[in-house]
Amino acid sequence: MKNFRDLQIWNRSHGLTLEIYRLTHSFPKTEIYGLVSQMCRSSSSIPTNIAEGCGRHTEKDFARFLDNAMGSASELEYQLILAYDLQYITQDAYEKTNAELTEIKRMLNAFIQKLRN
């Protein structure tokens, strides 16, 4: 059993989640139960699945939770596009957040491959 707090991927995805909460704070109030809720849920699901996977006893189980984290990251990727297209976030905020998300997805993919080999 690993301590998820020691994993760089968990720390980065936790930081991304905090940033998503900050970004969505300024969204229109009409989005509180829509896009805001979806973005907060999908972003927090990434480090949550990493943490839960660390509590599993086999690498196969851990990889399955990392797959779930990857799915949540893909959801967030679309939600960022939507937020940008709706002009809820600036181009700079979109590019910065999307770049971090892309790096997290790359790290997840590498970790999944390592566990499966």
Secondary structure as UniProt FT lines:
FT   HELIX           4..6
FT   HELIX           8..24
FT   TURN            25..26
FT   HELIX           29..31
FT   TURN            32..34
FT   HELIX           35..54
FT   HELIX           59..85
FT   TURN            86..87
FT   HELIX           91..116
//
